[in-house]
Amino acid sequence: MHEERRQSARVQCYLPVRFVVQGQRRVIQTLTKDLGLGGLRCLSPVVTPAAAPLSLEITLGAGTRPLNVQAKVVWLKEVPQSQQFHLGIVFKDLSEEDTKLLSTYLNKFSSQLVHASA
């Protein structure tokens, strides 16, 4: 049986996200699959190893400044019959201001927040 390890609930959403693996120059632009206060799941066209530190930017919507967050990959899963990968990403050192901004965004979807398995 799968044990849920997330510390916060997630909402299914498709938001633009850009990230760079620390020490690399390539910017990956993709979409979130789900998002919560503790992290997100997104697609990636490249293998990004677990524990890889990232700098990422999430666009929460028009008129809202992007979140710039330090994070790390906690798991990677290949998407069948594709050349894509799901990444599980956890936020590190989310500022109080960014936490408030993200909370405000997520509260719009409070009825959809779930502890869904990846």
C-alpha positions in Angstrom: 0.0 0.0 0.0 1.3 3.5 -0.9 1.9 5.7 2.1 1.4 9.5 1.4 4.4 11.5 2.5 3.4 15.0 1.5 3.2 17.5 4.3 0.6 19.7 2.5 -2.4 19.1 0.3 -2.2 19.7 -3.5 -4.5 21.2 -6.1 -4.5 20.0 -9.7 -3.4 22.9 -11.8 -1.5 23.7 -15.0 0.7 26.7 -14.4 3.8 27.8 -16.2 6.9 26.9 -14.4 10.6 27.4 -15.4 13.5 25.8 -13.6 17.3 25.5 -13.8 19.2 22.6 -12.2 21.9 24.1 -10.0 25.2 24.1 -11.9 23.6 24.0 -15.3 22.5 26.7 -17.8 19.6 25.0 -19.5 16.2 26.5 -18.6 13.4 24.0 -18.6 9.9 25.5 -19.3 7.0 23.4 -18.6 3.6 23.2 -16.7 2.8 22.1 -13.2 0.5 19.1 -12.8 -0.3 19.9 -9.2 0.7 22.4 -6.6 0.7 22.8 -2.8 2.5 24.8 -0.1 5.2 22.2 0.1 5.9 21.6 -3.5 4.7 20.6 -6.9 4.6 18.0 -9.6 5.5 18.9 -13.2 6.5 17.5 -16.5 10.1 17.6 -17.7 11.6 16.7 -21.1 14.9 15.8 -19.5 16.0 13.4 -16.8 16.5 15.4 -13.6 18.0 13.2 -10.8 16.5 13.0 -7.4 18.0 15.4 -4.9 19.0 17.8 -7.7 18.8 21.3 -6.4 16.7 23.7 -8.5 15.9 27.4 -8.9 12.4 27.7 -10.1 9.9 30.3 -11.1 6.1 29.7 -10.9 3.6 32.0 -12.6 0.4 32.0 -10.5 -1.6 34.2 -12.9 -1.9 37.5 -14.7 -1.3 40.5 -12.3 0.6 38.4 -9.8 4.4 38.4 -9.5 6.0 35.0 -10.1 7.3 33.0 -7.2 11.1 32.5 -7.3 11.8 29.4 -5.2 14.8 27.2 -4.3 13.7 23.6 -4.5 14.9 20.1 -5.0 13.7 17.0 -6.9 12.5 14.3 -4.6 11.4 11.7 -7.2 11.3 11.1 -11.0 8.9 8.9 -12.9 9.0 8.2 -16.7 5.7 8.9 -18.5 4.9 5.8 -20.5 5.1 6.0 -24.3 6.6 9.5 -24.2 9.9 11.2 -23.8 8.8 13.1 -20.7 9.2 12.6 -17.0 7.0 13.6 -14.0 9.1 15.3 -11.3 8.1 15.6 -7.7 9.6 18.8 -6.3 9.8 20.1 -2.8 10.2 23.7 -1.9 13.1 24.8 0.3 13.2 28.0 2.2 9.9 29.5 0.9 9.8 33.1 2.2 7.0 34.3 4.4 5.9 36.6 1.6 5.9 33.8 -1.0 4.1 31.5 1.4 1.3 34.1 1.8 1.1 34.6 -2.0 0.9 30.8 -2.6 -1.6 30.3 0.2 -3.9 33.0 -1.3 -3.7 31.3 -4.7 -4.4 27.9 -3.3 -7.3 29.1 -1.1 -9.2 29.9 -4.3 -9.3 26.1 -4.9 -9.8 24.9 -1.3 -12.6 22.6 -2.3 -10.2 20.8 -4.7 -7.2 20.4 -2.3 -6.4 16.7 -1.9 -3.6 14.5 -0.6 -3.5 12.8 -4.0 -0.8 10.2 -4.7 1.4 11.0 -7.6 
